[in-house]
Amino acid sequence: MRVIITGGTGFVGSALAKSLISDGHQVISLSRNPEKPHKLPAEVQVVKWDARTDAGWGPLVNNTDAIVNLAGEYIGGRNLWELVVKRWTPERKRVILESRLNAAQAVLQAIQRADKKPQVLIQASAVGYYGDRGDEILTENSPPGPGFLPGVVQKWEASTADAESMGVRRAIIRSPGIFLSLDGGAFPFLVIPFKLFTGGPIGSGKQWFSWVHLQDEVRAIRFLIDNPEASGAFNLAAPGTTTNATFNRTLGKVLNRPYWLPLPVFFFKIAFGEQAEIILSSQRQVPERLQALGFKFDFPEVKTALNDIFNK
């Protein structure tokens, strides 16, 4: 099988490429800066693209079985520093949205021109689709929330819808905000307070916290590629969604660190501005459709997932 991954040098894309390569598949990763250092296996073909058109890579789609579209500007920044300095100014909001729509335009252009079109397109999305929803159980049938982030995610999901009219099966992956892995993403920054013996809940800790082990994120994407019945939206959060307090208390136990110092909500609002909603929102996301198709999580509960990461 040959797979093209846009945003393939990123955190999830790199892990997906590594998994595919290990099973003997061919992977092409599209990057705006292919010369930059990355963590991709040597077997991955890294191809330059402008993230706007199919120039230079479009013909590769002719012999490709699947496209995984992960491309888009980081919503919260690639690290804690960027989360602080890259506020959601009007200009940054424009970049966040346009980066997704432009990448989708390039993918659709390539598919349209291909004589032999891919069988499936995996379209990235996020739990931000739902917004801040308190204790509500969020399935794939739950309506979107209001505000900037849900608006961006709705447009992101719709951006490649035209692929379906070209005969390409499309599955949308609504990933949670936290991937459990020490190799990247936001999780390593959640660990820092516990390493400093200052760990505790964020605010009241009652907000729901969706997460997934990176291994299961990759497995779920591959499951959706391989399953011909998989189309539409899928929540990729682990079924053991828990509250922020329970998650952090479990993290403290696994690390053998105290759980005691609440981090006040106002601190995050001052430090991060409007984008603090990424951290503070309550989202009780459940993978209803994914499990209905028969997908089994290797790490359905937070304790087993954290033990795998820290006690290997």
Order of alpha helices (4+ residues) and beta strands (2+ residues): beta-alpha-beta-beta-beta-alpha-alpha-beta-beta-alpha-alpha-beta-beta-alpha-beta-beta-alpha-beta-beta-alpha-alpha-alpha-beta-alpha-alpha
